[in-house]
Amino acid sequence: MNTFTMRMYTALRVCVGAGIAMCGCPVLLAAENGPVVSIASGQVRGEVTGSVAAFKGIPFAQPPVGALRWRPPQAPIPWHDIRAALRYGPDCMQVPFPGDAAPLGVRPAEDCLYLNVWTPAQFRGRKLPVMVWIYGGGFVNGGSSPPVYDGSAFARDGVVLVSFNYRLGSFGFFAHPALSAEQSGGPLGNYGFMDQIAALKWVQRNAARFGGDRHNVTVFGESAGGMSVNTLLTSPLATGLFQKAIIESGAGRPGLMSARKLRGTPDSAETKGLALAHSFGIEGNGADALAKLRAIPAPTLLGNLNMATMGANPNYVGGPIEDGMLNVGSPTALYAAGKAQKVPLIVGANSMDIGFMRARTLDELFTQFGVNAAAARAAYAPDPATPVGAAASRAGGDLMMIEPAREIARLLSVHQPVFEFRFSYVAESLRATTPGAPHATEIPYVFDTVAARYGKDLTAADEAAAKAVHAYWVGFATTGVPQAPDYPPWPAYQPRSDQIMDFTAKGPVVGPDPWKARMDLAQGLNDSREAGH
């Protein structure tokens, strides 16, 4: 009998002795070909690899197809046989983005509301911290199946890691007057966010069955996943579902993937929804129009939508929608008003993060900084021969991702512990061609899956960098403070000292932000743009 099976027998005996309904321990049953866990909807069988037990493809809601398209996620139908949880469920409908740093491992489908759990194979009787991962992809791409999102390293280090899928594109963010009438009184439009909340509620119901502590949950995400964490921090419907949060390159200021108004403007979500219906020859605001919309084949509704085409694709209604119930406004505006869950937070971005500024010349670029034009030129293009594209990319990354992270830290540090980071590490194999850490490149370091990302090009330095970043994330999930043995202490952010943790090629470095002048320039331009809205 292996260690995991022994653990299951022991847990079962304890639970039976105490009365299963009254017992807070996992209900674990022995099985010759894999561990079996009893959850609220039935029993699932996973598999053990080394010190980690993994359960993949667990439904946390009914398939959102047919009459359930564009409805809040519905509780899964219970099953009676033991369900094999050995493979990822389908990722949500999308056209995979060529060159994605986290390529999908399975084929997308509209039936996609599945989650995955990794937990230590040896249960020691204490409740374990839980981390819940939300992937990025601009709300049109992404899924939980990419190898770099494998949660084994977290489980190895005493964390229960949960990842899940949420609806994307026009399947996940869509409004129409007929839908608003059908779902009056509830949240509207943001079905992808509703999926996220449903997954977090699943964690609350079932985490203990995998050894996790539902009172010690950290939600973390990158890019659109980081933006989702911003939304969850400010959504009244997510209150109490997690106790800590991490935002990786999650923007937060108005202007980048800003929520579209539900109705009342020429560009509102309902207006866009009517236009999409019209493009399929569907008119009217009644139940008949809605039935016809739900009957559109999923590939047809998807069209060719991905990150490269979403701006011009007529089948894309838009991303997040400000519905006043789930999504209630711009994160930084809400943070400034003190309207956020007061939980410990890590927030940061990468040193060469994503961003866009339109300009044909350096003069045109820096004129946008107004009275700070000369200072911006000195910061971003001290050499007059600097290509405009390179300067615009650096300034755009500051505006879209890096400075908003500082703004979030500045606003929330008044109310709660906040820890700011910058990820500057570049894999050794890429340093000759890559001057900084691009968008999303921190993820395999956070998950300690750099071997899956870099393969034969992986070096000892890359592995050491991953061990450091991963250790801080584990420490934070465990205690609410990102501290790790053998690494420098990471102080909470204070606006006056402006100290950050910078993950560099020389290791984790704590100190005043070396880019403070750039951040001040970006703050000035972001503030002026917001004031002009």
N, C-alpha and C positions, 0 to 999 in steps of 0.2 A: 504493500500500500504506500503510495507516494505521499509527500508532505502535504500537498494540497488536499488530497482525499482525507488524510488524517484530520486536517483542520476542519473539513466539512462535517465529518462524523462528530467531532467534538462540539462544534457549534450547534449541530442539530440536537444532540443530547441535552445541551444546556437549554436551548430554546424549548424543547419539549418539556423539560422539567419545570420551567418557569411558566409555561403556557405561551405558545407562539405569539398570540395576539398581544401579550403583555411584554414581550421580549424585544429589546432594541438591537439585538445582535443579528447578523446576517442569517437568513434561512438557507443553508448550504447543504446540498444533497450529493452523495457520492455517485459517481458514474465512471465506468471503466474507460470510456473514450473522451473524457473531458469533464471539467467541473460544471455543476448545475447550480444555478441561483434562482430562487423563487422571488419574482417581483410582482408588482400589483396586477399585471395583466397576464401572468403565466410564468412558466419556467423556461429558462434559457441555458443552453449549454455552450460554454466557451472552450478555450484551449490554453494550455500552459506552455510557455517557452522560457526555459531557464527559471528565473525568479518572478516572472510576470504572468498573470492570467489576463487574457484578452477576450472580450465579448463584443462582436461586431454585428452591425445590421439589425439592431433591436428597434422595432417600431415604437415611436413615442406618440404617434397620432395615426389616424386612418389615412390611407392614400388620398391626397387632395385632388381627386380626379372626378370627372363627370359633374354631378350635382354639388360636389364638395370643392370644386374649383372656385377660388375667390370666396372662401368661407374661412372663419377662424378654425384652427386645427381642432379636430374632434378626437376624443379619447380613443385609443386603440381598442379594437374588439378583442376581448380575452380569448386566449387559445388554451386548449386542454392538453395536448401532447407537449413533450419537451421540444422547444424550438431551437434548432441549430443556430448559433450566433458566431459563425466562423468566418464570414465574409462581409465586406462592406455592402450596405445597400446602395442602390443607384444614387449618384449625386443628382442635384436638381437640374431641370431643363436649362440648357445653355448651349452656345457654340463655343467649345474650348478655345482659349486664346493662344495663338501660336507663340511659342517661346516662353510660356508661363514658367516662372521659377518653381511653381508647385503643380506640376501636371497631374491631372486626375488619374486615378487608378482604375476607375470603372466607367461604364457608359452612362451618361445622364438619362433621366426619365422623369415624367411628371409625378410618378409614384416614388417619392424621395424622402419622406420624413422618417429617417432612421438615425440612430445614434450609436456610439461606440464607447466602451468602458475598458480601461486598463487599470488593474489593481495589483498590489503585491500578492504573490502566490502564497506567502507565509503570513497568516493573520496572527498578530500578537496580542489581540484583545483590546487595543486602544483604537479609538476612532481616528481615522486618517483625514487630513485636509483634502478637499476636493477642488480641482481646477476644471473649469469649463471653457473650452476653446471655441472662438467664433472666427471663421476664416474670412479673408478679404476677397476682392475681385470686383470692386466697383458696383456691387449689388447686381451684377449680371453674370459673373463668372465665379468659380470656386466650388469647393466641396470638402468633405471630411476624409476623402480617400487618398490624397497624395501621401507618398511615403515619408516626406519630411514632417508630416503632422502625426506620425506614429507616437503614441503616448507611453511607450515602454520605458523610456528613461525616467519619466516622472514616476511611474509605478515602482521602478527599481529603487527610487529614492524616497519612497514612502508617501506618495501622493496618489489619490484616485483621480485619473484623468478622464474626462468626458468630452467627446466631440460630437457634433451633430450637423445635419443639413438644414438649411432654411431656403424657402422659395426665393427665386431670383427673377430679375427682369419684370416683364409684364405678368408673370405668374405670381410674383411676390409683392408687387407694388402697382396697384391698379384701382381706379375709382370710376364709378359710373352712377348717374342718378338712380338707376334701378337697384344697384347694390346698396346705395345709401338708404333707400326706402326699405329694402329687404332686411337690413341689419341695423335699423334705427335703434338708437340707445346704446350701441356698442362701439368699440373702436372700428375705424373704417380705413380701408385702403392698404394698410401696412401689414399684409399677410406674412411677409418675411419676418418682421419684428414679432408678430403674434406667434410664429413658430419658435422664435428664440425664447420667448416667455414660457411657452408650453414646455420646451426642453428644460428650462430652469425649474419649472414646477415638477417635472418628472424627476429631476435630481432630488428635489425636496422629499418626494415620496419614496424614492428607491435607493438613494445613496448609501443608507445604512446597510442594505443587503449586500453591498460590495465592500463593506468595511469603512465607508466614508462617513464624515460628520456633516450633516446637513446644515449645521450652524457654523460651519467654517468653509464656506464656498468662495472661491475667487473666480470671477469671470474675466477673461482676457481675450483680446482680439487685435488684429492688425489690419490697417487700411480700412476697407468697409467694415471689417470686424471691429476695429478700434472706434470707428464712427458709431457702430452699434452699441459699444460699451458706453459711449457718451449718451446715446439715447436711453439706454437702460438706467444709467445713473440719474437721469432727469425725468423718467417716466413714472407717474404714480402707479401704473399697473405692474411695475417691477419691484416695488418696495418690499424689502425683506427677503428677496430671493437670493441674495448674495451678501457677503460681508467684506469683501475686498475686490479691487478692480485693477486691471492693467490695460493701458491704452498705448498701443504701438502704432505710430504714424496714423493717428486717427483724426487729424485736423481738429475741427471744433468751432472754428469761426464761421460766420455766415459767408456764403459765396462758393465754397467747395462742397459739392453734392448737397447743397442746402435743400431742406425739405420744401416740396412744392405745396402751395395752399390747396386745401381740399376743394374749395369752390369760391366763386365770387370774383375771379380775375380771368382775363383772356387766356392765361397760361395755366389755369388751375388743373388739378388732377381730373376732376369730373369733365372739364372741357376736353382735355386730352383723351379721356376715355370715350367720349362721344365721337371724337374724330377717328379713333381707332375702329370703333364699331362701324362708322360710316365707310371706312376703307374696305370693310368686308360686306358692304351692302346691307348693314343692319341699322335700322332706324327706330326711334321711339325710346321711351323711358320705362316701359313696363316689363312685366315678367316674361313676356314673349321674347323681347329683345335679349333679355338676360339668358334665357334658355338657348337662344341661337348662339350667343357669345360662348357659352359653356360647351357648345357642341363643336366649336372650331377645333380641328385636330391640333394636338400640341405642337407638332413640327411646323404647321402652318402659322400658328400664333407666334411661335418663336421667330420665324423668319431667319435672318442671318445675323441675329443680334449677338454681339460680343463687345468687349471693351473698345475695340477699334472702330466699331460702327454705331455705338449707342447714340452718339450725338445726332446722327443723320437718319437713323432707322425710323421709318414712320410707324413701325409696330411697337416702338418703345414709348410707353406712357410716361415713364419717369421713375426715379428712385423714391426715397422716403417721402412721405406725405404728412404734412402738419394737420392732423385731424382733431387736435384739441383734447384728446383723451389718452391716447398712447404716446404719440409724438407731439409734444406741447410747445416746441420752439427751438431756437438756436441754443446750442449748449453753452457757449460762453455768456450769452445774455442771461440764461437761467442760472449759471454759476455765479455771475455777478450779483444776482438777486438773492443768492443763498438758497436756491431751489434745486438741491441735489442731495442724493443720499450721502450722508456723512460717514464714509467708510475710508479706510486707508487706500491710497492710490499710488501706483507707479505710472508715469506718463513720460513719453519721449518720442524721438524720431531718429532717423539715420542721417549720416553726415552728407550724403549726396541723395537726399530724398526727392520724391517726385514733386514737380511743380512746373507751372507754365506762366510765362510773361510774353506777350506779343510785342515784337519790335523788329524793325528791319535794320536799325543802326544802333550803336551804343548811345548816341545822343537821344534817340527816341526811347530807348530803354530807361535811361536815367532821368529823363524829364518827368517820368511818372512819379518820381520821388519828390517832386516839388522843390521846396526850399532845401531839401536834403540831397539834391541831385549830385553835387560835388562830393559829398561824403559817400554816397552810394557808389560813385565811380571809383573812388579810392578803395572801397571795400571789395568790390566785385570785379573791377577791371583796371588795376593799377598800371598794367601794361597796355598802352594804346592799341597794341596788336591783338589783344584778347578777342577771340571770335565772339560775335554777339550771341550766338547760340549758347556758348558755354557760360557767359555771364548771365544770360536770361535763365538758364537752367538753375544755376546756383541761387540767384535771387528768388526764382519761383519756388524752389524747394523750401527756402526760408519762410516765404510768405504762406505757403499752403500747409506745411507740416511742422517745421522746426520751431518757428516762433509761436504758432498756436499751442504747441505743447508747453512752452514757457508760460503763455498766457493762462492756460488751465492751471498750471502749478501755482502761478501767482494768485489767481482768484481763489482756489480751493484751499491753499495753505493757511488761510485765515481760519478755516473751520475744521480741518482734519489733517492727519499726516499725509504728506505728499512727497514723493521721491521722483526727481527728474533724471532722465538719462539721455545720453546720445550714443548711438551705436556707430562707431567709426572704423570698426575692424573690417579689413578686406582680406579675403582668402589669399594665401601666398601665391597661388597659381594665377591670380587675376591682377596682381598689383602693378604689373608692367603696363596694363591697359586701362585700369580702373582707378581714378584718383580719389575715390571715396566710396562709402558704403551705399549702394543703391537701395531704392525702395524694396522692402520685403526681404532683404538679405539677412536680416537678424533672425528670421524664423528658425532655420536649422540649428542655430546656436542656442536659441531659447529651448528648443525641444531636444537638443543634443543628438541631432540626426544628421550631422555634417557628413557622415560617411555616405548616406543616401544621396546627399546633394552633390558631393564632389568626387566620390568614387576614387579612382586611381590617383587623382590629383590632390587628395587629402594629405595634409602634412601634420606633424606633431604640434606645430603652433596653432593650426586651425582647431585641432582637438582640444588643446589647452584653453583656447578662447571660448569654445563651447562649454567646457566644464565650468568656467567662471560664470558666464551669463546664466546658464541653467541653474547653478547653485544659488544665485541670488533670487531667481524666480521661485525656487523651492522654498527658500528661507522665508520669503514674503508670504507665500501661501500658507506656511505653517504658523507663523507668528504675527504677521502684519507688519513686519520690519524686514527689509531686504538685506539681511546679514547672512554671511556664509563663512564657515571656518576657513582660515588660511587666506582670506581675501580682505581688502581694506574695508573699514566701516563705511557705510553709505548714509550720510546725514540727511535728515528731512530738509526739504527745500524751504528756504527763507528768502523772500524778495531782496532783502538788504544785502545778504552775502552772495546770492545768486550762484550757489554751489550746485554742481551736477555730478553725476557719475558718467564718465566717458569710457566706453569700452574700446580700447585702442590696441594697436599692434604691440604695445609694450605692456598690455594688461589693463585691468580696471584702474582708472585714475580719477581721484576725487579732487575737485577744486573749483574756483570761480570759473564761470563759463568763459572760455577764451574767445568766443564769438559774441560777446556781449554787444559790441558796437554794431555788428550785423543784426542782432536780434532787436536792438533799439530802432534801427532803420526800418526793419520789417514791421515792427509794432506801430511805428508812426504811419506807415503807408496803409497797413490793415485798419488801423483806427480811423484814418481819414476816409477810406473807402466805405467803411460801415456807417460813418456819420453822413455820408452822401446818399445812402440808400433811403 
